Amino acid sequence: MTAPVTTYAEADARAKAHRIAATTDAKIAAADAETERKIRAKEAEAELARKRAEAALAEREAKAAARDAEAARKAQRRAQRREARAARHSEAFASVIGYARGNAPAVYSAGIYGMALYVAVSGQISVATERGWPVAIGIGMAAFLEGTALSMALTAHQQRLKGERALTPRIMTWVAASFAAAINFGAHADDLVMAAVLGASSLAAIVVWEVRSGAKHRDALRRLGLIPDPPERFGWRRWVRYPRSTFAAWSLDVRSRVGTGAAELLARVDADRTERAAAKADAARTAERDAKTAEKAARRDAAKLTRAERKATKQTDRAAKDTTTNRTNAEVPAKPHRKARTGTAKRGKGKGPTDAALVDRIRAIEADTGRPVSINRARTDLGIGTDRARRVLALAAEPTTVPSAN
């Protein structure tokens, strides 16, 4: 089959048609591409807007969640604070209740002190207002009077805890309290009941404080040795059944129950007394030793004198015997001579001194020693028996002179 013959015009037309078609397709493709690009851009913008909306929503939700969480935390903190506050209040209340139960006397005394102080201050304020003074002056006057008493009491207590007597502040405490009581009583003297109550309130306040302060710090004062330990109790049955021994034990307790300082002073007094007693005992022993030495010397001298007197008496008796023998031989030769007795004065058996000489020696010894001679000493110093010593001592005690033997 033979191919048709194409002319130049036809070919050119076809080429133009192909170019136009290609251009149109290209334009269509470009338009499609642009449209698609715009669609994608719109989609991207829509996606971006959606994402932004989602982000904003998420942010709002996060902020809301954060606010809710913060509100929850705040609420939890408030609840915890309320619980802690309630726990503290409960603990404080329990502590107060426990302290009040464990220290009922102190709490009650504090309440009484506060009431007494309030009554006293009220009375002093009324004293000022009745005279037309301002209330401030009444308050100042009450604070001055009651405060002075309390200040001096605190100072005295502090000094006592340091071991001092604190005499001056203690005196000033009672002077201030008494002055405040006198003002309250004197200013309301027209109503004796009111005056007594107001005056007693000024004294009661400081009395309660002093008593409670002393009771509270009694252990500390006892450790410092300022006050002694509590006294022992014996019971009324022992006092009734054994009064003497109980009184002796009570006296011993009173004697030994003193503070540390007083115990030291009493120990020094006992030591001085013991030293003086020892010195007196030493002096007495020395005097006794000197007296024994002098007595021994006197005994030696008396023994020497006794020997000399015996010797002289023997010589005298011998001479008298010779004379009597010669005389009786001439008159009565049949009987031996017997010595005559002269009353109670009596010689020994031809030996030793006479009773008169012994009495003189006894009196001399008594004059030297200044005290009566005992029987044992008379026997020892005079060298005689017990019976003769008694007789000689009896003769020495008589006021008359013992006659001498013939």
Buried (B, 14 or more C-beta within 10 A) or exposed (E): EEEEEEEEEEEEEEEEEEEEEEEEEEEEEEEEEEEEEEEEEEEEEEEEEEEEEEEEEEEEEEEEEEEEEEEEEEEEEEEEEEEEEEEEEEEEEEEEEEEEEEEEEBBEBBEBBEBBBEBBBBBBBBBBEEEEBEEEEBBBBBEEBBEBBBBBBBBBBEBBBEEEEBEEBBEBBBEBBBBBBEBBBEBBEEEEEBBBBBBBBBBBBBBBBBEBBEEBBEEEBBEBBBBBEEEEEBEEEEEEEEEEEBEEBBEEBEEEBBBBEBBEEEEEEEEEEEEEEEEEEEEEEEEEEEEEEEBEEBBEEBBEBBEEBBEEBEEEBEEEEEEBEEEBEEEEEEEEBEBEEBEEBBBBEEEBBBBBBBBBBBBBBBEEBEEEBEEEBBBBBBBBEEEBBBBBBEBBEEEEEBEEBE
